[in-house]
Structures are given as C-alpha cells and as structure tokens.
C-alpha cells in the first residue's frame, strides 16, 4: 500500500473524532447521543460503503477467526494465485487498523484513570458502595446464567462474558480494554457493543421515565443525604465531557504531560509482558496498565494534570471509529448472531431485575438503585442526565461513586470472569 495512502488513512482516524467532538459540543441532540455512538455511525458508514477493500470469501476462509495475516504469508498466497491483489490491500488495511486499535486503547486506560481519586470516592458514600456491590453480584449472576444458556450457540462465549462484565462495570473503556486483552475478533466486539446500544437505549428510556414509579412500588423512597457535597460533585459531573480548553497553549502542555506519563506506563507494561508466555502477554499489559494508572492517580502531581480524562475519552472515540469501520454490517442481521443479541439482552435486563430484588431485600432506596444501574450500565456521563430525569440531583454522588469505582475494577473483574469460564 502506498505510503501517502497509509499516512492519509491513519490521519483520518485521528482527525474525524475531533469533528465528532465538535459536533457533540455544538448540537444539543448530538450531545445527548454521545460522541462514542456517533463514532460508531461514522465508522460503520466508512467500513460498509466500499471505501475500504474487504477480503474475498477465499481469503476469509483462510483467515478463519484472525483479523489479518503476516505480510510474508499473504505475499506467498498471492504468488500462488490463492488470493487477489485486493486481498493483499485488505490485509494491509487490517494490519494498520489493529495496530492503531492497540495503541489508542493502551494509552486511553491510564489517561482515564489518572484523574480519579479512588480513596476520596470510597470515603463518600456507604449506601452507594452497598448498591454497587449488589449490582456487581447481580451482573455476575446474569452473566453466568447467560453463559450456560448460550455457550453452545455462540463462538467464544467466555470472551463475550468477560466483555459484558467489563462493559457493565466501566462502560466502553473497559469493554475495549478487555476485548484487547482477550484478543477478541473485531466483528464480535462490534456486534456485542451494537446490540448493547440497542437494548441499552430501550432500558435507558425506561430508567428515565417509568422506573422511579415502578421500582417505588416495592423500594423505599430516597432520603436526602450529603447535601453539602452536591455542588462540587455536580460541577465535576459536568466536566466529564468537557473538551473546552484542551487545545489552548496551557491545555496542550497539560495534554503532553499526560500523554508522556501514559506512554511511560505503556512502556513499563510492555516490558513486563516480555516476562510471561506469549498467550498471556496482552492480559499482562492490560492489568499492569490498569494497576499503574490507579497507583499514579493517588499522586497529586499526576492527578492534577488537566484534561487527562478527556484525552483518554478522545482515544476511546478513535478506538470506536476504528472498530466500527472494521465491522461488517451484514453480520448484524444474520440469524446465527441473534443468539448473541439474546445473551446481551438477558444480561442487561436480568442483572437489572436481580439488582432490584437485592435492593428490596437490603432496603436500598429507589433513586440510588436507579442511579447505580445507570452508572454501571451506561457509565458516569449519563449520571447527571438520569439524575435530572429523576428530579434528584443528590444521587449524582452515589452515581459517580459507583461509576468511578466501576472504571477501576472493571478490567480486573472482566478478565478474571473470562478466564474462569474458559
């Protein structure tokens, strides 16, 4: 593939997310939709309109579950007349995409964690931690149930189980990290997340409209607590998607500092991965990066670097764009993939039902239950949105606590469950 095409190809993946972020900042409807969802839409359009070459059926049968092959192997197949020149280019494109995916997700994880102060959040709310624990137990019960129902109906159910645990504890960043650690096929990743967005959108409407009345039939009402802490936490929640100021002179210096620290973390993790068997390299990298990111977040010099969370989210948007552009939209509607849709639906709805039952047993109030489900299923940026729909901004405290702790432990829990079910 010509070098100029490679440069344009790579640059496009980093430039388009900037325009996506600008759109979400300027247009109210798109802001509510979210940059990650927009990245998926743009990615699917790029990947399914013939702009990128697709491997032929013959090459796909040779690839199997692999996303790409080594250059020398592809060249040999081409010389033997088993694949076409278009297949060679498709393999080059896939290699670049996979490399970019690995780089951006490895940089995103520490950047997302640097700005967190886990000790502060643990001290804030006792009931939120209980609700978080009950949510985790509910999620694991639903995932285990789904695994044993669908394990013979879908490919690599243990990997999908691990991804779903990560997705519903820390959102897209954890899903992306676990998929990288488990080396999940891009189509499987895209299908899982796409089905999640379909089911999740329906459940989000329910949480914002009917859930308070329905759950209130058998859960206690919310009691006002921690009133003095509302303002600073509400302000922080508004900054989660705050990309303004990142590209001024001071903001760029802060971004370079954060990116430099993240690069050092990735380098250390890469070095440690050389000490383990090849099959465990990526898992080692992900867990090392997560651990170092959390440890460094307690160091004020690192914790106070501005815009690290937003830069991490930018890389998540880049990652989402790449993955979506690799996906084949036709696969989503194949009958055999409906089992995966069933698995995702069971986990989302099943974990919610079990969580509400546990909240009834332990007398967790309606609003705390709803906001914990929101924080884990949809990630912290949705917390103030749902809190507003509940007309109870005080639950922002509980929601952010659950969501941020979910970010912190999601990678560990997701990978652990995946290998337990393997």
PEVEN-V990978 format. One line per field, one symbol per residue. ss: DSSP state (h for helix, s for strand, l for the rest). phi: phi as a letter, one per 20 degrees, with the letter a starting at -180 (. if undefined). A space follows every 50 residues. Layout:
ss=???
phi=???
This chain:
ss=llhhhhhhhhhhhhhhhhhhhhhhhhlhhhhhhlhhhhhhhhhhhhhlll llllllhhhhhhhlllllllhhhhhhhhhlllllhhhhhhhhhhhhhhhh hhhhhhhhhhhhhhlllhhhhhhhlhhhhhhhhhhhhhhhhhhhhhhhhh llllllhhhhhhhhhhhhhhlhhhhhhhhhhllllhhhhhhhhhhhhhhh hhhhhhhhhlhhhhhlllllllllllhhhhhhhhhhhhhlllllllllhh hhhhhhhhhhhhhhhhhhhhhhhllllhhhhhhhhhhhhhhhhhhhhllh hhhllllhhhhhhhhhhhhhhhhhhhllhhhhhlhhhhhhhhhhhhhhhh hhhhhhhhhhhhlllhhhhhhhhhhhhhlhhhhhhhhhhlllhhhhhhhh hhhhhhhhhhhhhhhhhhhhhl
phi=.gffffffffgffeeggffffffffedgfffffoffffffffffffecdn fdfdffgffffffmefebcfgffffffffemeceffffffffffffffff gfffffffgfffegeecfffffffcffffffffffffffffffffffffd fedcflfffffffffffedcnggfgffffffelfggffgffgfffgffff fffffffeddgffffffcdfffdfblgfefgfffffffegdeefnfdegf ffffffffffffffffffffffffedggfdfffffffffffffffffeeg gegeffmffffffgfffggffffffeeeffffdfgfefffgfffffffff fffffffffffelefgffffffgffefcnggegfffgffflbfffggfff gfffffgfdgfffffffgffeg
